[in-house]
Amino acid sequence: MKENRVLQERIALVEANLSKLARLAKLRMEDFLSDFTKVAAAKHLFQISVETFLDCAYHLIAQRGWPPPGSRRGVIEKLFQEGLIGGQGMERHGELIDLRNRTVHLYLGITDEEVHEILQDRLRDIKLFIEDLLRIEGTARNNRGSL
């Protein structure tokens, strides 16, 4: 029961972040760029969302007794190797991790314009990852009985 509650709480956090990011996505580029707090909020909410869904994925991997992957990208690769996500999901989720890395590691750089583009083009990918996590968790629950 506790495992499911933790996962649900984390997914709820990502969904709340997505709601805020969607509000920022409605801004015209000029309005978004003119206020550094909007740019900073978007970067932070995006980063926290990706970190949280990765945490959920690590959690699901640990539930199965699999050794932890050595990298964030390895989490997605493990889910693919075990047949829990398809190749398209692996690519899409891997790209989100790459974008997260660019927002975190300043030396890789991401422009404020790119942040706005992420808001326009990539929020659906986060929603799809949530759907994958819920599907994987549902499969795990069905395989071990209800919690």
C-alpha positions as CSV (number, residue, x, y, z in Angstrom):
1,M,0.0,0.0,0.0
2,K,2.8,2.4,1.0
3,E,4.6,1.8,-2.4
4,N,1.5,2.8,-4.4
5,R,0.9,5.8,-2.2
6,V,4.4,7.1,-2.7
7,L,4.2,6.7,-6.5
8,Q,0.8,8.4,-6.5
9,E,2.1,11.3,-4.5
10,R,5.0,11.7,-6.9
11,I,2.8,11.5,-9.9
12,A,0.5,14.1,-8.4
13,L,3.5,16.4,-7.9
14,V,4.4,16.1,-11.6
15,E,0.8,16.7,-12.6
16,A,0.7,19.9,-10.5
17,N,3.9,21.0,-12.1
18,L,2.5,20.3,-15.6
19,S,-0.5,22.4,-14.8
20,K,1.8,25.3,-13.9
21,L,4.0,24.7,-16.9
22,A,0.9,24.7,-19.1
23,R,0.0,28.2,-17.8
24,L,3.5,29.4,-18.7
25,A,3.2,27.8,-22.1
26,K,0.3,30.0,-23.0
27,L,2.5,33.1,-22.8
28,R,3.8,34.6,-26.0
29,M,7.5,34.3,-26.3
30,E,8.1,38.0,-25.7
31,D,6.0,38.0,-22.5
32,F,7.8,34.9,-21.3
33,L,11.3,36.2,-22.0
34,S,10.5,39.6,-20.5
35,D,10.2,38.2,-17.0
36,F,13.1,36.2,-15.7
37,T,10.9,34.8,-12.9
38,K,8.8,33.0,-15.6
39,V,11.9,31.6,-17.2
40,A,13.4,30.5,-13.9
41,A,10.1,28.9,-12.8
42,A,9.7,27.0,-16.1
43,K,13.3,25.6,-15.8
44,H,12.7,24.6,-12.2
45,L,9.3,23.0,-12.7
46,F,10.6,21.1,-15.7
47,Q,13.7,19.9,-13.9
48,I,11.7,18.8,-10.8
49,S,9.1,17.0,-13.0
50,V,11.8,15.0,-14.9
51,E,13.7,14.2,-11.6
52,T,10.4,13.1,-10.0
53,F,9.4,10.8,-12.9
54,L,12.9,9.3,-12.9
55,D,12.6,8.7,-9.1
56,C,9.3,6.9,-9.9
57,A,11.0,4.8,-12.5
58,Y,13.9,3.9,-10.1
59,H,11.2,3.0,-7.6
60,L,9.5,0.6,-10.1
61,I,12.9,-0.9,-11.0
62,A,13.7,-1.5,-7.3
63,Q,10.3,-3.1,-6.7
64,R,11.2,-5.7,-9.2
65,G,14.5,-6.4,-7.5
66,W,16.6,-5.3,-10.5
67,P,19.9,-3.7,-9.9
68,P,19.8,0.1,-10.1
69,P,20.9,1.6,-13.4
70,G,24.1,3.6,-13.3
71,S,22.7,6.7,-15.0
72,R,19.4,8.6,-15.6
73,R,19.5,7.5,-19.2
74,G,20.1,3.9,-17.9
75,V,16.8,4.0,-16.1
76,I,14.9,4.5,-19.4
77,E,17.1,1.9,-21.2
78,K,16.3,-0.6,-18.4
79,L,12.6,-0.1,-18.8
80,F,13.0,-0.7,-22.5
81,Q,15.2,-3.8,-22.1
82,E,12.6,-5.3,-19.8
83,G,9.8,-4.6,-22.3
84,L,8.1,-2.1,-20.1
85,I,8.3,0.7,-22.6
86,G,8.7,0.7,-26.4
87,G,11.5,2.1,-28.5
88,Q,9.5,5.3,-29.1
89,G,9.0,5.8,-25.4
90,M,12.7,5.2,-24.8
91,E,13.7,7.8,-27.3
92,R,11.1,10.4,-26.1
93,H,11.9,9.9,-22.4
94,G,15.6,9.9,-23.1
95,E,15.3,13.3,-24.9
96,L,13.5,14.7,-21.8
97,I,16.4,13.5,-19.6
98,D,18.9,15.2,-22.1
99,L,16.9,18.4,-21.8
100,R,16.9,18.2,-18.0
101,N,20.7,17.7,-18.1
102,R,21.0,20.8,-20.2
103,T,19.0,22.9,-17.7
104,V,20.9,21.6,-14.8
105,H,24.5,21.6,-16.1
106,L,25.1,25.2,-17.1
107,Y,28.0,24.4,-19.3
108,L,25.7,22.5,-21.6
109,G,23.6,25.6,-21.9
110,I,20.0,26.1,-22.8
111,T,18.6,29.4,-24.0
112,D,15.5,31.0,-22.6
113,E,14.0,30.7,-26.1
114,E,14.6,27.0,-25.9
115,V,12.9,26.8,-22.6
116,H,9.8,28.4,-24.2
117,E,10.0,25.9,-27.0
118,I,10.1,23.0,-24.5
119,L,6.9,24.5,-23.0
120,Q,5.3,24.5,-26.4
121,D,6.5,21.1,-27.6
122,R,7.5,18.7,-24.8
123,L,4.9,18.9,-22.0
124,R,2.9,16.1,-23.7
125,D,6.0,13.9,-23.4
126,I,6.0,14.3,-19.6
127,K,2.3,13.3,-19.6
128,L,3.1,10.2,-21.7
129,F,5.8,9.2,-19.2
130,I,3.3,9.5,-16.4
131,E,1.0,7.2,-18.4
132,D,3.8,4.8,-18.9
133,L,4.6,4.8,-15.2
134,L,0.9,4.2,-14.3
135,R,0.7,1.3,-16.8
136,I,3.9,-0.3,-15.5
137,E,2.7,0.1,-11.9
138,G,-0.7,-1.4,-12.8
139,T,1.0,-4.4,-14.4
140,A,3.2,-4.9,-11.4
141,R,0.2,-4.7,-9.1
142,N,-1.7,-7.2,-11.2
143,N,1.3,-9.6,-11.1
144,R,1.7,-9.5,-7.3
145,G,-2.0,-9.1,-6.3
146,S,-3.7,-5.9,-5.2
147,L,-1.9,-3.8,-2.6
